[in-house]
């Protein structure tokens, strides 16, 4: 399984990425966002990490063990 970290997962673009890959059994997701309460739902195979990309230690921890990092600024 490809482990994928999605930064800003509740954002305008990233939430569509989450929806698009949610049905792919070969992709596991970690959703990284400032406010986890903004998620309308969480895909069954996703984990949620609340944090800020400006917090280097939180970002480093979230990136640990990931195969792919999706970041759209």
BAVO-908363 format. One record per residue: residue in three letters; x, y, z of N, C-alpha, C, O, CB in turn. Coordinates in steps of 0.001 Angstrom, whole numbers, padded with zeros to 6 digits, always signed. Atoms other than C-alpha are relative to their C-alpha. Glycine has a CB too. Layout:
<nodes>
ALAXYZXYZXYZXYZXYZ;...
</nodes>
This chain:
<nodes>
UNK+000847-001181+000000+000000+000000+000000+000889+001240+000000+001869+001311+000742-000962+000000+001224;UNK-000714-001271+000054+001259+003474-000881-000546+000921+001079-001738+001225+001108-000128+000656-001401;UNK+000399-000904-001085+001194+005735+002163+000116+001431-000496+001187+001867-000917+000877-000219+001277;UNK+000073-001349+000552+000127+009243+001168-000427+001001+001060-001461+000838+001707-000965+000042-001181;UNK+000319-001105-000904+000186+012379+003297-000587+001123-000838+000020+001554-001818+001267+000487+000797;UNK+000649-001089+000726-002221+015063+002112-000052+001207+000919-000757+001208+001928-001434-000403-000485;UNK-000052-001225-000794-001461+018526+003461-001194+000880-000339-001588+000981-001500+001324+000763-000246;UNK+001162-000867+000219-004389+020904+003913-001182-000774-000550-001873-000305-001454+000356+001133-000949;UNK+000971+000944+000559-006774+018003+003346-001430+000517-000055-002237-000017-000815+000024-001250+000792;UNK+001366-000532+000049-009908+020064+004014-000105+001205-000929-001163+001827-001023-000466+000387+001402;UNK-000014-001152+000905-008914+022749+001500-000774-000248-001288-001185-001373-001571+001422+000371-000335;UNK+000799+000037+001228-010679+023519-001788+000447-001079-000979-000388-001790-001537+000055+001340-000680;UNK-000509+000963+000980-008430+021347-003960+000282-001347+000643-000107-002386+000110+001268+000532-000664;UNK-000415+001258-000632-007062+018754-001547-001183-000888+000367-001066-002112+000321+000817+000289+001243;UNK+001143+000857-000355-010513+017594-000465-000497-000795-001202-001039-001888-001040-001145+000847+000570;UNK+000358+000751+001206-011187+016589-004083+000993-001138-000234+000616-002219-000687-000043+000936-001231;UNK-001010+001056+000098-007921+014646-004105-000364-001134+000957-000295-002307+000591+001424+000556+000319;UNK+000405+001003-000991-009072+012860-000943-001160-000832-000547-001132-002059-000455-000402+000680+001339;UNK+001158+000714+000548-012396+011957-002599+000412-000908-001153-000058-002040-001265-001070+000994-000473;UNK-000416+000766+001176-010682+010796-005787+000752-001273+000360+000569-002303-000290+000862+000856-000890;UNK-000807+001177-000314-008283+008401-004091-000581-000855+001129-000026-001902+001463+001391+000431+000368;UNK+000609+000746-001111-010573+007238-001271-000401-001416-000404-000361-002325+000425-001221+000745+000521;UNK+000432+001317+000450-011781+004309-003350+001116-000914-000459+000865-002068-000807-000961+000155-001095;UNK-001148+000793+000449-008290+003093-004265+000571-000778+001183+001157-000191+002093+001093+000911-000637;UNK-000462+000825-001113-007427+000179-001984+001521-000056+000105+002049-000515+001118-000545-001396-000140;UNK-001460+000010-000014-003744+000566-002883+000609+001248+000615+001832+001378+000676+000513-000162-001388;UNK-000488-001257-000567-003498+003999-001240-000561+000184+001401-001774+000144+001608-000386+001199-000899;UNK+000390-000359-001357-003551+004743+002478+000237+001490+000179+001219+002022-000340+000792-000829+001062;UNK-000102-001459-000122-004074+008366+003491+000168+000452+001437-000446-000084+002360-001222+000659-000593;UNK-000077-000764-001232-002981+010582+006320-000406+001414-000370+000229+002044-001216+001444-000056+000657;UNK+000529-001326+000303-004962+013822+006270+000533+000978+001040+000252+000841+002230-001564-000002-000020;UNK-000642-000974-000882-003027+016750+007745-000695+001339-000197-000768+001849-001315+001539+000113-000288;UNK+000709-001272+000122-004946+019932+008524-000001+000741+001326+000198+000151+002388-001438-000225-000481;UNK+000040-000817-001221-005215+022790+010990-001231-000277+000838-001158-000295+002067+000046+001470-000354;UNK+001260+000174-000725-008842+022122+011895-000709-001253-000495-001382-001224-001525-000912+001243-000168;UNK+000617+001266+000401-010021+018513+011723-001522+000080+000001-002181-000744-000633+000454-001119+000923;UNK+001444-000183-000030-013546+019741+012444-000582+000421-001340-001795+000350-001533-000356+001014+001032;UNK+000477-000411+001323-013766+021006+008860-000295-001179-000924-000884-001001-001990+001018+000901-000651;UNK+000274+001171+000830-013931+017465+007507-001471-000370+000096-002017-000491+001192+000883-001190+000421;UNK+001394+000433-000019-017430+016486+006483-000080-001496+000294-001033-001965+000917-000692+000325-001343;UNK-000098+001427-000301-016407+012821+006626+001452-000425-000194+002227+000258-000864-000965-000847-000909;UNK-001356+000521+000120-013247+010751+006900-000065-001357-000684-000771-002252-000218+000693-000108+001395;UNK-000013+001315+000648-012566+007913+004456+000441-001080+000991+001257-000815+001873+000937+000010-001234;UNK-000249+001084-000960-012404+004556+006267+001476-000332+000158+001892-000737+001244-000742-001239-000426;UNK-001412+000367-000085-008720+004012+005475+000906+001193+000286+002125+001094+000141+000434-000664-001281;UNK-000789-001211-000241-007599+007524+006398+000177+000248+001491-000698-000048+002305-000665+001215-000658;UNK-000211-000491-001361-006056+008813+009576+000110+001517-000088+000505+002062-001118+001288-000639+000666;UNK+000012-001462-000019-006306+012456+010582+001031+000496+001003+001098+000025+002139-001414+000543+000349;UNK-000979-000649-000868-003495+014563+012008-000307+001488-000016-000331+002115-001076+001482-000290-000463;UNK+000251-001431-000095-004287+018038+013254+001319+000701+000289+002028+000350+001233-001058+000319+001099;UNK-001242-000741-000179-001405+020475+012900+000118+001090-001040-000739+001235-001912+001205-000933-000074;UNK-000255-001118+000902+000027+023438+011060+001280-000283-000770+002280-000691-000178+000102+001346+000779;UNK-001196+000255+000807+002485+023111+008169+001159+000910+000388+002308+000621+000050-000317+000178-001475;UNK-001068-000888-000458+004432+025997+009716+000688-000528+001258+001725-000008+001669-000557+001390+000266;UNK-000597+000657-001165+005138+023780+012746+000877-001140-000519+000392-002234-000808-001107-000533+001003;UNK-000929+000940+000631+008227+021976+011486-000002-001374+000672+000043-002393-000017+001402+000572+000024;UNK-000040+001299-000681+008215+019260+014154-001273-000808-000270-001205-002025-000442+000185+000197+001514;UNK+001258+000694+000308+004537+018417+013537+000008-000518-001437-000448-001628-001709-001207+000940+000221;UNK-000064+000396+001405+005127+018314+009788+000974-001159-000193+000669-002116-000904+000414+001192-000877;UNK-000976+001091+000088+008246+016148+010139-000588-001303+000524-000399-002359-000079+001273+000354+000781;UNK+000611+001198-000583+006336+013719+012363-001048-000592-000943-001128-001811-001097-000639+000331+001363;UNK+001038+000472+000918+003451+013509+009877+000608-000623-001257+000032-001549-001828-000931+001153-000385;UNK-000648+000503+001210+005857+012881+006978+000739-001314+000219+001045-002021-000741+000959+001030-000526;UNK-000737+001223-000316+007618+010017+008751-000722-001234-000547-001890-001469-000239+000190-000130+001521;UNK+000546+001246+000536+007052+006761+006860-000913+000143-001204-001439-000857-001692-000734-000687+001054;UNK+000872-000218+001157+005066+008332+004010+000773-000260-001296+001976-000011-001363-000574+001443+000009;UNK-000596+000206+001315+005750+007373+000385-000192+001218-000893+000661+001532-001723-000599-001232-000663;UNK+000365-001146+000833+004062+010421-001164-000529+001105+000906-001256+000844+001864-001063-000395-001080;UNK+000555-001160-000704+003355+013926+000128-000665+000882-001047-000022+001309-002006+001113+000794+000802;UNK+000738-000886+000895+000655+015967-001629-000119+001357+000675-000685+001482+001760-001412-000582-000351;UNK+000077-001370-000519+001007+019712-001102-000399+000910-001145+000260+000939-002185+001361+000460+000637;UNK+000475-000943+001024-000927+022294-003083-000168+001346+000676-001040+001523+001528-001355-000480-000667;UNK+000061-001329-000622-000321+025911-002168-000871+000928-000803-001040+002090-000434+001395+000597+000146;
</nodes>
